[in-house]
Amino acid sequence: MHPRVPYTGVSADFFPDGYVGVAVSNVSQINSDLLLTYETTFGKHITSTTTGGYQYQYAQTDFASVEGRDLAPLIRNISAASNLFKLPAQSISQFSLNGYFLQETFGFKDQLFVTLAGRIDGASAFSKENQNNFYPKASMSWVASEMFKSSNLKKNLSTLKLRASYGQAGNLTGIGAYDRFNNFPGSNLAGLPAVLPPAALNNPDVAPERMTETEAGFDLAFCATGSVSA
């Protein structure tokens, strides 16, 4: 805020007639997570771990601003401005994410582990046809060092583990809450209210970007020299 300058000869860039700006932003968020896990065994050698869950996120943002100049003397709030040189601006955004997932892991003799999982994720920024998508996941690991734990090799090489995984995920926050629509912002042209067309045409049927990752590697641990992972 700048009060009115009581003398002349000041550049207009410094708002000699005074300046005041007001902005208000209200943000509310909700986050919830539900996770359930069940473990059991089949016989002496097979273990099973089942995990399921649900996640939900919601965010709402309300923003409003106004700027003015040519203030009445001794007053510094927006009601004293006789010239609102920028139109009042307001934006409201609502955005939600939700996801369901189920994961199953089987283990055999603490040597071989297989995991299969699936997840359905959705975001309100996308159309109903593209809002909920399925993303799979699979991984496997083999602790090969358990095969020779009773041999002399175990004295030097304590751990040898081979692993591989595959999974997909969606970029649910790649666009804004209403970016799939062609938004026409309000403006002021030659002192008259106007509506401006968007700079780029959007796609109401846009779908989330799908990312795929494949990974393979091994873990080594030596009794005398430490460990290395790749």
MOLIN-V318335 format. One record per residue. PSI is psi in degrees with one decimal (* if undefined). Layout:
PSI / PSI
//
This chain:
137.9 / 126.9 / 165.1 / 132.9 / 127.8 / 16.0 / 162.1 / 177.8 / 15.8 / 138.1 / 143.3 / -20.7 / -20.4 / 9.7 / 65.3 / -20.2 / 8.4 / 155.2 / 143.1 / 139.2 / 139.6 / 134.4 / 139.6 / 131.2 / 124.7 / 127.8 / 130.7 / 138.3 / 146.5 / 129.8 / 131.5 / 142.3 / 134.9 / 126.2 / 128.6 / 135.6 / 136.3 / 129.6 / 139.7 / 174.1 / 150.6 / 107.3 / -148.2 / -19.0 / -15.2 / 126.8 / 151.6 / 131.7 / 116.9 / 128.0 / 129.8 / 154.2 / 170.1 / 137.1 / 142.4 / 134.2 / 138.8 / 137.0 / 134.7 / 132.6 / 127.8 / 126.0 / 137.1 / 142.6 / 155.5 / 144.9 / 143.5 / 166.9 / -172.9 / 63.1 / 150.7 / 148.4 / 139.2 / 5.8 / 137.3 / 23.3 / 171.5 / -23.0 / -16.1 / -6.4 / 124.2 / -6.1 / 100.7 / 88.2 / -9.3 / 130.8 / 144.5 / 138.0 / 143.7 / 140.0 / 143.0 / 130.1 / 133.4 / 130.7 / 135.7 / 148.4 / 143.3 / 150.4 / 141.0 / 140.3 / 152.7 / 130.4 / 136.3 / 128.8 / 125.5 / 138.5 / 141.9 / 113.3 / 30.2 / 24.6 / -49.2 / 128.3 / 130.6 / 130.3 / 130.0 / 135.5 / 154.0 / 147.8 / 137.2 / 116.5 / 145.9 / 151.8 / 139.4 / -13.0 / -15.7 / 161.0 / 164.8 / -33.6 / -27.2 / 13.7 / -38.6 / 125.7 / 148.9 / 134.7 / 117.0 / 164.8 / 142.2 / 143.5 / 156.1 / 141.5 / 146.1 / 118.3 / 86.5 / -25.6 / -18.4 / -19.9 / -27.9 / 32.0 / -18.3 / 2.9 / 174.8 / -23.8 / -27.8 / -23.8 / -28.9 / -39.6 / 99.6 / -30.2 / 131.9 / 113.7 / 127.6 / 140.1 / 151.9 / 148.8 / 156.8 / 138.4 / 157.9 / 151.3 / 156.7 / 144.4 / 87.5 / -15.1 / 21.3 / -22.3 / 161.5 / 178.4 / -35.6 / 21.0 / -16.2 / -14.4 / 158.8 / 101.4 / 137.2 / 96.8 / 149.7 / 152.5 / -177.4 / 113.2 / 117.0 / 39.2 / 5.2 / 144.4 / 143.1 / 163.6 / 127.8 / 139.0 / 156.1 / 154.0 / -28.0 / 141.9 / 132.0 / 172.1 / 109.5 / -21.7 / 21.0 / 142.2 / 157.0 / 143.9 / 131.9 / 125.5 / 134.3 / 134.7 / 132.1 / 132.9 / 142.0 / 147.6 / -171.2 / 156.7 / 133.4 / 138.6 / 125.5 / 142.6 / -36.2 / -35.4 / -2.3 / -145.5 / 157.5 / 144.8 / 141.8 / *
//
